[in-house]
Amino acid sequence: MSAIDAARPSPLRRLLSHPLFLAIAYIAIYVLLDLVSYILPVLPLGISPWNPPPGVTLFLLLVFGLRFWPAVPIACFAAEYVTRGLPSPLPLLFAAAWITLCYTLCAQLLKRTLTRGAEIQTLRDLAWFIGATLVASLVVAVGYVVVFTAFGELHWADFASHSVRFWIGDLDGILVVTPLLLTLRQSWPRWPLPRRLAEISAQAIALLSALWLVFREPNIEQFQFFYILFLPLVWIVARHGLQGAVLSLAVTQIGLIAVVPDTEVYVVTFIRYQFLLFSLCATALTLGVFVNERARADVILQEQNALVSRTLQLAAAGELSSALAHELNQPITAVSNYIGASRLLLDAPDAVQTQRARLIDALDRAAVEARRAGDVVQKLRNFFQHGNVSAERVELPSLVQAVLRRLAPRSEKLGVSIELRSDADLPAVMADTVQVEMVLHNILVNALDAIEHSQKNRGHVTISMSGRGAIVDLAIEDNGPGVASEILARLFQPFTTSKPHGMGLGLTISRSLIEAHGGTLNYRAADNGGSRFNLSLPSAEQDDA
């Protein structure tokens, strides 16, 4: 079988979707509904307190298109003939034309306002649907009664009562039938799972019990108990949304029609029921749409949370990549320089004999920087993946001096003097050696870069360390140009930099690392116009305590 043959609809599907078949099916359903709902009428006309055929008409025009409007007057004549024997064909001709015109215009308006032209998805859709059908059914009712009154079939004295009866019958029929068909068209109910079958059975029993309580004895004031129906209906709608609303409304209306022939219900009482049913329909449909909107909002929220989670993972991966690129630049450059120096020493005459000590020192330094690069990769990966900090007891002056030794060649080249101040009894800190080294390295490199950019002849950096209780403070101050005012407010935000080729991640990563230690990292302008970074870490004495 070719792909074209597989995609071609079956003969049965082609038959069911043929316009002629749809029109005939619509007319048959219209006539059937008119026949079964013909109760408490204004004889010999089709004015009854419940009239579901307009609901099918509106569904046909909304879903299958306005081109089916010729089927509407045919259905009106067919229903009149089957149900009432066509007693007044001439006024019915005008009435059928009026019904067709009004409901076609109503469908045209709803196709422009409803979601995708034929779906009640939002409260706005529902408001348009109820408002449009309320006005259209009222106009139809008034026009219908005017036509038959003008032809002498009805009396003008009864114009208002007949119009109200026709109007509420059409309106309730539309509010029950059209949302039911539109909802079932989108999603047909599935057989419930065993764990939900008990709940659905209890809901059905509650709804039928409420109907029984309303009609348990013939009484002209029975409608006073109608509000009992709200209880099971709200329960059903809250659990099943709009689908539960339309199904429970259909059961309620069918129950009302089924019990009327067996009870002493007067026309006025039943019309009151239908007005109460209108309020029940409006409440149930509104609650059903709200529940559906809430469910869709929850789904969207879950999707957004998943998207945020994936975005954060990507951001963490990107931040890790940027951090690695930023932090590995110095050790890799150093390794390259040391290896290059070793190559030069080897190329010199009698290199092995005369330059052996210098060659070994250069290779040792390259090995140290290579190990440092490996430590940086491991520590940053653990930090960004798990937020891990391998804190241990560290003497802060020793850590600072280790960083200064690596930066000594550059500071000497720039002519920058570095002064180290420390309290004599400075307590040790709890810190991850590699991570804190990265922070100190970043801040000191920034200081040297700033001094170099300012082109000062005598650059100076002061590193002060002091203890205050359970906290150890470290301040790094330089006499460079300071931080530009336009970037001061976002200094610690990612990708903020004043360097032509800077990535703007050093201070962001540094603050994250220090805060992960339980410390702080802040900036303020130095008294000499330069920069001052204040760093604090918890002391080891606090951890011991």
Stockholm file with secondary structure:
# STOCKHOLM 1.0

chainA/1-545         MSAIDAARPSPLRRLLSHPLFLAIAYIAIYVLLDLVSYILPVLPLGISPWNPPPGVTLFLLLVFGLRFWPAVPIACFAAEYVTRGLPSPLPLLFAAAWITLCYTLCAQLLKRTLTRGAEIQTLRDLAWFIGATLVASLVVAVGYVVVFTAFGELHWADFASHSVRFWIGDLDGILVVTPLLLTLRQSWPRWPLPRRLAEISAQAIALLSALWLVFREPNIEQFQFFYILFLPLVWIVARHGLQGAVLSLAVTQIGLIAVVPDTEVYVVTFIRYQFLLFSLCATALTLGVFVNERARADVILQEQNALVSRTLQLAAAGELSSALAHELNQPITAVSNYIGASRLLLDAPDAVQTQRARLIDALDRAAVEARRAGDVVQKLRNFFQHGNVSAERVELPSLVQAVLRRLAPRSEKLGVSIELRSDADLPAVMADTVQVEMVLHNILVNALDAIEHSQKNRGHVTISMSGRGAIVDLAIEDNGPGVASEILARLFQPFTTSKPHGMGLGLTISRSLIEAHGGTLNYRAADNGGSRFNLSLPSAEQDDA
#=GR chainA/1-545 SS CCHHHHHSCCHHHHHHTCHHHHHHHHHHHHHHHHHHTCCSCBTTTTBCSCCCHHHHHHHHHHHHCGGGTTHHHHHHHHHHHHHHCCSCHHHHHHHHHHHHHHHHHHHHHHHHHSBTTTBCCSHHHHHHHHHHHHHHHHHHHHHHHHHHHHTTSSCGGGHHHHHHHHHHHHHHHHHHHHHHHHHHHHCCCCCCCHHHHHHHHHHHHHHHHHHHHHTSSCCTTGGGGGGGGHHHHHHHHHHHHHHHHHHHHHHHHHHHHHHGGGSCCCHHHHHHHHHHHHHHHHHHHHHHHHHHHHHHHHHHHHHHHHHHHHHHHHHHHHHHHHHHHHHHHHHHHHHHHHHHHHHHHHHSTTHHHHSHHHHHHHHHHHHHHHHHHHHHHHHHHHHHHHCCCCCEEECHHHHHHHHHHHHHHHHHHHTEEEEEEECTTCCCEEECHHHHHHHHHHHHHHHHHHHHHHTCSSEEEEEEEEEETTEEEEEEEECSCCCCHHHHTTTTSTTCCCSTTCCSCHHHHHHHHHHHTTCEEEEEECTTSSEEEEEEEEBHHHHHC
#=GC SS_cons         CCHHHHHSCCHHHHHHTCHHHHHHHHHHHHHHHHHHTCCSCBTTTTBCSCCCHHHHHHHHHHHHCGGGTTHHHHHHHHHHHHHHCCSCHHHHHHHHHHHHHHHHHHHHHHHHHSBTTTBCCSHHHHHHHHHHHHHHHHHHHHHHHHHHHHTTSSCGGGHHHHHHHHHHHHHHHHHHHHHHHHHHHHCCCCCCCHHHHHHHHHHHHHHHHHHHHHTSSCCTTGGGGGGGGHHHHHHHHHHHHHHHHHHHHHHHHHHHHHHGGGSCCCHHHHHHHHHHHHHHHHHHHHHHHHHHHHHHHHHHHHHHHHHHHHHHHHHHHHHHHHHHHHHHHHHHHHHHHHHHHHHHHHHSTTHHHHSHHHHHHHHHHHHHHHHHHHHHHHHHHHHHHHCCCCCEEECHHHHHHHHHHHHHHHHHHHTEEEEEEECTTCCCEEECHHHHHHHHHHHHHHHHHHHHHHTCSSEEEEEEEEEETTEEEEEEEECSCCCCHHHHTTTTSTTCCCSTTCCSCHHHHHHHHHHHTTCEEEEEECTTSSEEEEEEEEBHHHHHC
//
